[in-house]
């Protein structure tokens, strides 16, 4: 067995809002003792002070040596275009899959009413998620830590767009969990390893 086969090349971390998933991801990235690239999928609206504060808090927790790449939509392309790490190995912390799915969903044409349109939407979003996972798998020089929200444990949303998002993210999370060598879910700041 080679070193690449033994190591956990893709770690998937999920949990609810403020569950500790990003802190766990940062802890695992730091513990790797490898150069870290933080791949942020949130497009920052400077008018939304809550988002600005949240991003600032995330940035404040990151060590100064971490490189940051911001890409809300073309994530597989951003992964493919990453420079090789200086010593041949690095870590990409992607935070987060849930925002990526949201960005994809909101970039699609509106008027989601017919079953055919919904099926096409699901196919397109999941194709992009698969492309992200394949791009990560293709980068032998990086290990990946992928963060995502778990939104399917709450009540059924009243609004159609929210239901579509919940379902798409659930499917995307399943795909990530299948690809990952390690899977964690966080509750109340406590990680539970599932795989």
C-alpha positions, 0 to 999 in steps of 0.5 A, a space after each residue: 500500500 502506498 502512502 497516498 492510499 494510507 492517508 485520509 485524502 478527503 475528510 468530510 465534516 458536517 453539522 448544524 450551524 455553530 456546531 464546531 465543524 469549521 473549528 474542527 476542520 481548522 484544527 485538523 488542518 493545523 495538526 497536519 503540519 502541512 501548508 494550508 490553502 483555505 478555499 472559501 466559497 462565500 461571496 462577501 456582501 460588504 453591506 451585510 454586517 453579520 456576514 462581514 463579522 462572521 468572515 472576520 471571525 473565521 479569518 481571525 482564527 486562521 494562522 497567518 501562513 495560510 493562503 486564502 482563495 475565494 471562489 463561490 462558483 468555479 470551485 473545481 477550476 480553482 482546485 485544478 489551478 492551485 499551485 503545487 505546495 512547496 514540499 510536494 504536499 499540502 492541505 486544502 480546507 474548503 469551507 463550505 460545500 453548503 454555500 457552494 450548493 447555495 451559490 449554484 442554486 441561486 445562479 440558476 434561472 428562477 421560476 422553478 415550478 415544473 418537475 422537468 426544471 427541478 430535475 435539470 436543476 438537480 442534475 446541474 448542481 450535482 454535476 458541479 459537486 461531482 466535478 469538485 470531488 473529482 478535482 480534489 481526488 485528482 490532486 495527489 499533492 493535496 489532502 482535502 478537508 471539506 466542511 458542510 452544513 447538515 440542514 435536513 434534521 429540521 422541520 420541512 421548510 415552507 418555501 419551495 426554494 428552501 426545500 429544494 436547497 435542503 434536498 440538494 445539499 442532502 444529496 451533495 453531502 451524501 456524495 461527499 461522504 461516499 468519497 471521503 476516507 474520514 467523515 465527522 458530524 459535529 454537535 455542540 462543539 463535539 465531533 463524532 467520527 462516522 467513518 
